Amino acid sequence: MTNPKIKTHQINNYRYYEHPNLKNVTAPSVTSVLDMLPSPFLRVWNSKMTAQAAMANLDYINELAAAGNSNKAIEWLKNAASRELDKAADIGTRVHEALENRIIDPNRPFDSDLAPFIERFDIFCNRFEPEWLHVEKSVFSLTHLYAGSFDAIARINKKTMILDFKTTRSGISPKVALQLAAYARADVMFDGNDELPIPHIDGAAALWIRPDNWSFQPLRIDDDIFEMFLSLRRVFEWEARHSKTAMLAPMTYKGAL
């Protein structure tokens, strides 16, 4: 995940960006808005992670059960998926930072375990010859009230492209198109606290990098895609705000009906 370049805070597990130049103006992150999309595959994946953790740690689970710590064993298994996500998030953050540094200074050293990722990034650069225009900047939309941080904007094949770097095992999700459509249509981006105009974006793509593979996936970010994002933004408003006040005080009656 991209590290935000402006301040953020959490409310009910949703990330909000703080506008650096407007007091008390906040907006939900694009990724929090995208969490409104259903993810039925996560139930299967969570079950798989729990089962694999149990099979790989039978002795530990049995020891806890034998010692009367069944609740601890249950909690440990319940958190199996979260531990895997934390590992993936950590490697993703480190790769993103290494790629940002490589774009800014190709001679800057990087951790040796990230070498396979960097090698494949270099292959991409040699093949597509991107001209890097902006790297790791935050954007803000006052018009539709959302914010986020993109990975890069580059000139590729004479087109200005907004890019997202992905390191997940599962590859590139179609919802990345929603994410990049939102970034491309934000009102401003920031260099520190300085507001900069977002250049006209001709297209979008996700660069998927794994230790043993990579791909460059163009994505649609047209008006239809952006309208889908705005629909999710409205759903987010329900989930984060209106659903908390939709139920009025209950009406109770004494005695039998």
C-alpha positions in Angstrom: 0.0 0.0 0.0 1.2 3.5 -0.8 2.4 5.5 2.2 0.2 8.7 2.4 2.1 12.0 1.8 -0.4 14.0 3.9 -1.8 13.2 7.3 -4.4 10.5 7.8 -6.4 9.1 10.7 -8.6 6.2 11.4 -12.3 6.3 12.2 -14.1 2.9 12.7 -11.3 1.2 10.7 -11.7 3.6 7.8 -8.8 5.8 6.7 -9.5 9.5 6.3 -7.1 12.1 4.8 -6.7 15.5 6.3 -6.5 18.4 3.8 -3.1 20.0 4.5 -4.3 23.6 3.8 -8.0 23.6 4.9 -8.7 23.2 8.7 -11.0 20.4 9.7 -11.6 19.2 6.1 -11.2 15.5 5.8 -12.1 12.9 3.2 -12.2 9.1 3.2 -9.5 7.3 1.3 -10.2 5.8 -2.1 -9.2 2.4 -0.7 -11.7 2.7 2.1 -14.4 3.6 -0.4 -13.4 0.5 -2.5 -14.0 -1.6 0.7 -17.7 -1.2 0.0 -17.3 -3.7 -2.8 -18.3 -7.3 -1.9 -15.4 -9.7 -1.5 -16.9 -13.2 -1.3 -13.5 -14.8 -2.1 -12.1 -13.5 1.2 -14.3 -16.0 3.1 -12.8 -18.9 1.3 -9.3 -17.4 1.6 -9.7 -16.8 5.4 -10.9 -20.4 5.9 -7.9 -21.7 3.9 -5.5 -19.7 6.0 -7.0 -20.9 9.2 -6.9 -24.6 8.0 -3.3 -24.3 6.9 -2.3 -22.7 10.2 -3.9 -25.5 12.1 -2.3 -28.2 10.0 1.2 -26.6 10.2 1.0 -26.1 13.9 -0.8 -29.1 15.3 1.6 -29.6 18.1 1.2 -26.0 19.3 -2.6 -26.2 19.1 -2.6 -29.5 21.0 -0.3 -28.1 23.7 -2.6 -25.2 24.2 -5.6 -27.4 24.4 -3.9 -29.8 26.8 -2.9 -26.9 29.1 -6.5 -25.7 29.2 -5.9 -22.8 26.9 -8.5 -23.6 24.2 -9.6 -20.0 24.0 -6.0 -18.9 23.3 -5.8 -21.6 20.5 -9.0 -20.4 19.0 -7.9 -16.8 19.0 -4.6 -17.7 17.4 -6.3 -19.6 14.7 -8.9 -16.8 14.1 -6.0 -14.4 13.5 -4.2 -16.6 10.9 -5.5 -14.7 8.0 -4.7 -11.4 9.6 -1.1 -12.5 10.1 -0.8 -13.4 6.5 -2.2 -10.1 5.4 0.3 -8.3 7.7 3.2 -10.2 6.1 1.9 -9.3 2.6 1.4 -5.6 3.6 4.9 -5.4 5.0 6.6 -6.8 1.8 4.3 -4.6 -0.3 5.3 -1.4 1.7 9.0 -2.3 1.4 8.8 -2.9 -2.3 6.8 0.3 -2.9 9.5 2.3 -1.0 12.3 0.6 -2.9 10.6 1.3 -6.2 10.1 5.0 -5.3 13.7 5.3 -4.3 14.9 3.6 -7.5 12.9 6.0 -9.6 14.4 9.0 -7.8 17.9 7.6 -7.5 18.7 4.4 -9.5 22.0 4.1 -7.6 20.4 4.0 -4.2 20.9 0.6 -2.4 18.0 -1.6 -1.5 17.6 -4.7 0.8 19.0 -7.8 -0.8 15.8 -9.8 -0.4 14.0 -7.2 -2.6 16.4 -7.9 -5.5 14.0 -10.1 -7.5 11.4 -7.4 -7.4 13.8 -4.7 -8.4 15.2 -6.8 -11.3 11.7 -7.2 -12.7 11.0 -3.5 -12.3 14.2 -2.8 -14.2 13.0 -5.1 -17.0 9.8 -3.2 -17.2 11.7 0.1 -17.4 14.1 -1.2 -20.1 11.1 -2.4 -22.2 8.7 0.6 -21.8 11.2 3.4 -21.1 8.9 5.4 -18.8 9.6 9.1 -18.3 8.7 9.6 -14.6 6.7 12.8 -14.0 5.4 12.3 -10.5 6.1 9.6 -7.8 4.1 8.8 -4.7 1.9 11.9 -4.3 -1.4 12.4 -2.5 -4.5 13.7 -4.2 -7.7 15.3 -2.8 -11.1 15.8 -4.3 -13.2 18.5 -2.7 -15.8 18.1 -5.4 -16.6 14.5 -4.4 -14.8 14.4 -1.0 -12.3 11.6 -1.3 -8.5 11.4 -1.2 -5.7 9.0 -1.8 -2.1 8.5 -2.8 -1.0 7.2 -6.2 2.2 5.4 -7.0 3.4 7.2 -10.2 2.5 9.2 -13.2 4.7 8.6 -16.2 4.9 9.2 -20.0 4.9 5.9 -21.8 4.6 5.6 -25.5 3.8 9.3 -25.7 0.9 9.0 -23.3 0.6 10.3 -19.8 -0.3 7.3 -17.6 -1.2 7.0 -14.0 0.2 3.8 -12.5 -0.3 1.5 -9.6 2.3 -0.9 -8.4 0.9 -4.3 -7.1 2.8 -7.1 -5.4 -0.1 -9.4 -4.3 0.1 -13.1 -5.2 -3.4 -13.0 -6.6 -2.5 -10.6 -9.3 -4.3 -7.5 -10.5 -8.0 -6.9 -9.5 -10.4 -5.1 -11.8 -11.2 -2.7 -9.0 -7.7 -1.1 -9.5 -9.4 0.6 -12.5 -11.9 2.3 -10.0 -9.0 3.3 -7.8 -7.0 4.9 -10.6 -10.1 6.6 -12.1 -10.6 8.3 -8.8 -7.0 9.5 -8.5 -7.0 10.8 -12.1 -10.1 12.9 -11.5 -9.2 14.4 -8.1 -9.0 18.2 -7.9 -5.4 18.6 -6.8 -2.3 16.7 -5.8 0.3 17.7 -3.1 4.0 18.2 -3.0 4.3 18.6 0.7 1.6 21.3 1.4 2.0 22.8 -2.0 -1.0 22.2 -4.3 -0.2 21.1 -7.9 -2.6 20.6 -10.8 -3.1 17.0 -11.9 -1.9 16.6 -15.5 -4.3 15.4 -18.1 -4.2 11.6 -17.9 -4.4 9.7 -21.1 -4.7 6.2 -19.5 -3.9 4.0 -16.6 -2.2 0.7 -15.9 -1.2 -1.6 -13.1 2.4 -2.9 -12.9 2.3 -6.3 -11.1 5.7 -7.4 -9.7 6.5 -10.7 -8.1 9.8 -12.3 -7.4 9.4 -14.6 -10.3 7.1 -12.8 -12.6 5.7 -9.4 -13.7 3.1 -7.9 -16.0 1.9 -4.5 -17.2 -1.9 -4.3 -17.3 -3.7 -1.3 -19.0 -7.0 -0.4 -17.3 -10.1 1.6 -18.3 -10.6 4.8 -16.3 -13.4 6.3 -18.5 -16.5 8.1 -17.2 -18.5 4.8 -16.7 -15.7 3.5 -14.4 -15.6 6.8 -12.5 -19.4 6.8 -12.1 -19.1 3.3 -10.5 -16.6 4.7 -8.1 -18.9 7.6 -7.2 -21.7 5.0 -6.5 -19.4 3.3 -4.0 -18.7 6.7 -2.5 -22.4 7.1 -1.8 -22.5 3.6 -0.3 -19.6 4.5 1.9 -21.6 7.6 3.1 -24.4 5.2 4.2 -22.1 2.7 5.9 -19.9 5.3 7.7 -22.5 7.9 8.6 -26.2 7.5 7.7 -26.5 3.9 8.9 -25.5 5.0 12.4 -28.5 7.3 12.6 -31.1 5.5 10.5 -32.7 3.8 13.5 -34.7 6.1 15.7 -35.6 5.6 19.4 -37.5 2.3 19.9 -41.2 2.5 20.9 -41.9 0.2 23.8 -45.1 -0.9 25.3 -45.9 -2.3 28.7 -48.0 -5.4 29.2 -49.1 -8.1 26.8 -50.3 -7.4 23.3 
